[in-house]
Amino acid sequence: MASRAERARDTALHDGFLRHRNFRWLKISTMLCLAVIAGYFLADVKPRPNGGSWYGYTLGTIGALLILWLTLLGVRKRWMTSGHWRLKAWTSAHVYLGLSLIVIGTLHTGFQLGWNVHTLAWALMMLVIITGIWGIIVYATLPKALSNNREELTQTQMLEGLRAIDRQLHEAAQPLEHADAELVRKSLEQNPFGGGILARLTASNAGCATCKALARIRRITGPQADLGGDPLEKVDSLLERKKAMLVRLRRHLQLKAMLEVWLYIHVPATFALIAALTAHIVSVFFYW
């Protein structure tokens, strides 16, 4: 029978980074936010604390150090460590301390926002946080949908199945008339990965040569394909199978794109934030 220590270790290993150590970093982040909010109301600054007060400088320092530390997650992923600073712990801290910047950064501004580099830094910080929240949501929900859509098939296996149908289509289309064979040829030549990121995110089948070929041939064969001796009926059936496989593949690519696309905003926005933060700090200390 497993000991209590072993059960606790197994539970820790299977907990997600959001629940790490019974929400340790959520609690730390919450206490930090409460302390910052209490400081805002208790600080003896008239008419109210702002970025130019001692309170504002304190929050600005905390926020800047937090932002720089949060950007190290990408570097941390390349290290192998255990204990308090293993990757799961670091990621949990990254999420909850990142969320605390909403309070720290906003109170640092003293709600004095305008068309300047200071507000730009705050806006970029909020963009990074929002895209990070979106990343958490998709990583919490989409992997299961991705697995269900594949039905235990890998992407490689789906592509191999598609190529097998293409080979059968190529053989079955040989006896067809030129116009019908041309439709099948276009279906065979079309790249299932084409269309760009927008097509992947929408799982669009606009311009799908297989759908067009099936619709044209279906008008001849009727709604129910008969696998008798008619080559057109066989092509009809194969195109139907290919269309179903393409629907699954497009859904697979859509889910993968949704898992990855947020990083194309989150990472560049992070670098833009660091640049704006640097400009903000330089302008405060050298030009104010």
Helices and strands as residue ranges (DSSP letters): H 4-14, G 17-19, H 20-42, H 54-70, H 73-76, G 83-85, H 87-109, H 117-150, H 155-172, H 178-189, H 196-202, H 209-221, H 231-261, H 263-287
